[in-house]
Amino acid sequence: MNNRRRLIGTVVSNKMEKTVVVEVSRTYQHPLYHKVVKGTKTYKVHDELQCNVGDKVSIVESAPISRTKRWVVEKIIKVEVRQEGELDAVSEVVEGDAA
């Protein structure tokens, strides 16, 4: 086994070609106040597996692929199940609220 870091996160955007944005959440204890804090960070990840928004994926560290990409999707852990036309209904509601 190699020593590359592996993280688990959720795909939040797949609008680029062969690139997805993955949000990784972690909880940790604040060093001074000892309160449990939730932190999130987004990574641009190289995607050959055709991930969709909402999928839970495992990402692995790699050599730099571009200026911002240093991670690769290793495997899709859980596929987000969406009904046909669900995204259209959500976008209509959002557009209706904005108007």
N, C-alpha and C positions, 0 to 999 in steps of 0.2 A: 504494500500500500504506500502511496506517496504522501508527502507532507503538505499538500495543497489544502487551503482552507475551503470548507464547504458550509454553505448557509442555506436556509430554507425560507422562502418568501412567497409573496403573492404577486402575480402579474397585474400591473395597473395600467399599462399601455402597450399596444402592439402596432402602432401606426407606422413604424419605420420598417424598412426591408431588412430582414434577418437580424433585427434588434428588438428587444423588449425591455421595458422598464419594470424592475422587480423591487417591491417594497419589503424590507426585512425589519421586523419588529423585535425588540429585546427589552427585557425588564432588568433593572439593576438597582442596587441600593445606593442612594446618594452618599458620598463619602463623609460629608459633614453633618447633614441633618438626619441621616439614616432612614429617610423615607423611600419607599419603593417607587421608582420612576419608570415610566414607559417611554422608550425612545424608538424612533423609526428612521430608517435611512433608505434612500433609493439608489439602485445601481442600474447602469445600462449594461445589458447582458446580450451576448451573441446567441442567436436562436436558430438552430437548424431543425428543431422539432415542431415548428408551427404552433406555438403556444397561443392561447386566447386569454382575454381579460378575465381575471378571476381564478385562473388555474393556480394551484399550489405547486411550486417547482423547487427542485434542488439545484443550486448553482455552485460552480467550482471555480476557483482562482485559476487564471491562465496568464500566459505572456500577453503583452499589450497587442490588441487587435487593431485598435484605432486610437484616436486621441483620448476618448472617454471610455472605451470598452476594455475591461480587464477581467471579465467574468464570462463563463459559458454555461448555458443550460445543460445540466447533466442528465436529469430525467424529470418527467412530469409525475408528481406524486398523486395529485387529485385533479380531475378535470371538472371545471365548472359547467354544470348542465344548464343550458338556457333553452327556452322554448322559442320556436320560430316567430319572429316579429316582436319579441320582448324588448329588444333594444329600440325599435321604432316607437313603441308605446312609451318607453321611458323618455326618449328625446322629445316626443310631443308634449308630455307633461311639463318638462323643463322649459320648453319654448313657450308654453302657455303661461307659466308663472312669470317669465321674463317680460311678457307683453303687457 
